[in-house]
């Protein structure tokens, strides 16, 4: 059996919430909200595929990526090339939320390293909220975390089981909340655990 290919975008969803990742990438569920619509609008320029050169930097947009080693596939918002050095740049419309974007841009860099037979020590994430970009050092620890996340996502895809809902503050901002019903499912899971505990006592 061929192992399923993991989309690079799944890493951001997985780091944010494992259940959200499974709903999107296993069940094919998607609902737009204000955050996703704003993000799609902000990506119109980078999704255009138009390349440019400015001040010695060649900027390539919407570049297809893959890794045979990791079983990854996806797209880089932009890839910058300066004096032979290559840097992926991920674009986010809002502000930084944890390490999700770091995982995503690290995976992009790992794909580029394999595709171009080069070494990429750092990448960048552009945050539209503060209109700043942040450097992401591609440390051995981050790379190992990305590989572990890819393995976990692939296991989700093979098993087809939904992780438990976190039912915390993340759910309030999640576009899949009406489909996930985190507070209902978490209550049901708690009840099932209590019943199971009583039966085995």
N, C-alpha and C positions, 0 to 999 in steps of 0.2 A: 504493500500500500504506500502510495506517494504521500509524503507529509505535506500538509497545506502550507502555502506561502502566506506569511504574515505581512500585512500592510504596515508601512512605517507610521501612518497616522494612528494605528491601533495603540501604539506605545503611549501616546498622550492620553488617550481614553483610559488605558489600563492603569497608568500611574494616578490619574485623577480618581477613578473608581473601577474596580474589577468587574462589578456587575454592569456598569455602563458599557464597558468594553465588550462584554459578552452579548448584551442586547444588540449592539450595533453590528459587531463583526461575526457573531454566530447566528443571531435571529434576524438580522437585516432590518432592525427597527431604527427609524430616524424621524424626529420631529424637530422642526425649526422653532427657535425662540429669538428674542431680541439679540442675544449674544451671538448666535450662529449667523443670523442675517447680517449683523454688523461686521462679523468676521469675513463673510463672503464678499461684502461690498469692499472691504479694505483690501481683499486679495485680487481685485479685478486687474490691477496694474501688473502684479507679479504673475498672474495667470495668463497674461497676454502673450507670453512667449517672445516678447520683443527684447533683444539684447542691445547693450550699449557699451561704449567705452568712454570713460571720463576720468581725467587726471591719472592716466596710466592704469586704471583698474578696468578690466573687462568684466562686465556683469551679465551673466547668463540667467535667463528666467525660465521657470517651469521646466526643470531638467529631469527626465526620467532616471530613476535609480534602481539598482538591484544588487543583491548579494547572494551568490550561490552558496557560500559558506554558511551564512546565517538563515537563508531561506526568506529573505526580505525583499519587498518590492515597494516602490512608491515614487515620490517626486520631491525635488527640492524647490522651494520657492525661488531662491536665487543662489547662484554659485559665483563667487568672486575669484578672479585670477589676477594676481599681482606678482610680477617677477618670477613666474613659475610656481608660486605658492597658491594652493587652492583652499578656499574657505566657504563652506555652506552657510547661508544666512536664512534662518526661519523667521517669518513675519507673523506677529500676533497683534490683534487690533487693540487689546486692552493692556493690562498690567501683569506683572509676574505673579503666578500662582504656583508655588512649590517648584518641583523639579520636572514637571511634565514636559515642558518645552526643551529642557536640557537633554532628556532621553531622546526626544524626536530628532534634534539636530545632531546629536552624537551618532545615532543610527544612520543619518544621512552621510555623515563624514566616514563612517565605517564602510558604507557602500562605495563611496567615491574612492577610498583607499584601495579597495579590491578592484574596482573598475579601471583605475588609472595607474595602479602599481606605484602609489606614492604614500607619503606619510603626512597626516594632518594633525597637528598638535592642539589646535583650538578651532572653535566655530563661534558663531554669533547668533543672538536672537534679538530682533528688532521689536520693541514694544511701542505700539501706536499711542497708548495712553500718555506716557511721559515723553513720547517721541525721542526715545534713546535706544541705543543698542547695547547689549550686554555680552561681554565675552564669556564663553563657556570653555574652560580648560578640559580637554578630553583626557582625563586621567584614567589610569588602569582601573580604579574603583568604579568610575562611571561606566566604562566600557563593559566591565563584568556585570554591573547592574542591568545594563541594556540587554546583554545576552541572556541573563536570567529571566528578564521580563518577556523576551521573545519566546523562550521555552515555555513559560507559563501561559502565554496567549495561545500558543500552538496547542497546548494541552486542553485549554478551554474549547478550541475549535474541534478537536478530536472527540472529546467527551460530550460536548453539547450540554453541559450542566451550568445553570445560572448560579453564580455565587450569591451568598446572602446579601441583602440590601444593608448598607451601612446605617441608614436612617439617622443622618446627622446633618450638619449645616450645609454640606455639599449638595444635598438633595434639593434645597431651596432654589439653587441656581441651575439645576440640571434640566435640560430640555426634555429628557425622557421621564421625568417624574410622574406624569399622568399615566404612562404605560407601566412603569416600574412599580408604582404604589409602594414605596419603601416602608412606610409606617404600618401598612396592612400586612405586608409579607414578613416584616421583622417580628410583628406580634404573633403571627401564625407560627413562625419558626421557633420563637420562644416557648409557645404553648406545646409544640411538638416535642421539644427537648425536655420540658417538664414531665410530660406524659411518659416519654421513653425512660426517663430517670426513675419514675415511680414503678414502672413495669419491671425494671431490672433491679430494683432495690431488694 
